[in-house]
Amino acid sequence: MSHVHVCYYLGIIALRYFAILDSLYIFIRPFSMFLSSG
């Protein structure tokens, strides 16, 4: 594997990881707002 392939592969993993975090954040945010509002 060349250096470009490694960077490309890590980039795909990072994008997928951030997409999962983003969806979790969208799912948790209303719930945390509901808890903080009482």
C-alpha positions as CSV (number, residue, x, y, z in Angstrom):
1,M,0.0,0.0,0.0
2,S,1.2,3.4,-0.9
3,H,1.1,6.5,1.3
4,V,-1.8,8.0,-0.6
5,H,-3.9,4.8,-0.1
6,V,-3.2,4.9,3.7
7,C,-4.3,8.5,3.9
8,Y,-7.4,7.8,1.8
9,Y,-8.3,4.9,4.0
10,L,-7.8,6.8,7.2
11,G,-9.9,9.7,5.8
12,I,-12.8,7.4,5.0
13,I,-12.7,5.9,8.6
14,A,-12.5,9.5,10.0
15,L,-15.5,10.6,8.0
16,R,-17.5,7.6,9.0
17,Y,-16.6,8.1,12.6
18,F,-17.6,11.8,12.6
19,A,-20.9,10.9,10.8
20,I,-21.7,8.4,13.6
21,L,-20.8,11.0,16.3
22,D,-22.9,13.6,14.4
23,S,-26.0,11.3,14.3
24,L,-25.6,10.5,18.0
25,Y,-25.3,14.2,18.8
26,I,-28.5,14.9,16.9
27,F,-30.2,12.1,18.7
28,I,-29.0,13.0,22.2
29,R,-29.3,16.8,22.0
30,P,-33.1,17.1,22.3
31,F,-33.0,14.6,25.2
32,S,-30.4,16.5,27.1
33,M,-32.3,19.8,26.5
34,F,-35.4,18.1,27.9
35,L,-33.5,17.0,31.0
36,S,-31.9,20.4,31.5
37,S,-35.3,22.2,31.1
38,G,-36.8,20.1,33.8
